[in-house]
Amino acid sequence: MGIIITLLIIWLVLSILGFVVKGLLWLAFIGLILFVATAVWGWLKRKTNA
């Protein structure tokens, strides 16, 4: 579960960086997509282990 939280933090930082730097807007969208995908994957994995 620690790796999922680490990935979520990394994706969140990349998204914020993408929104702050105007030329890196594509990075914000990729970061958001990866953040949502990791969150859903972690949520599903947690449910199957319970």
Secondary structure, 3 states (H helix, E strand, C coil): CHHHHHHHHHHHHHHHHHHHCHHHHHHHHHHHHHHHHHHHHHHHHHHHHC
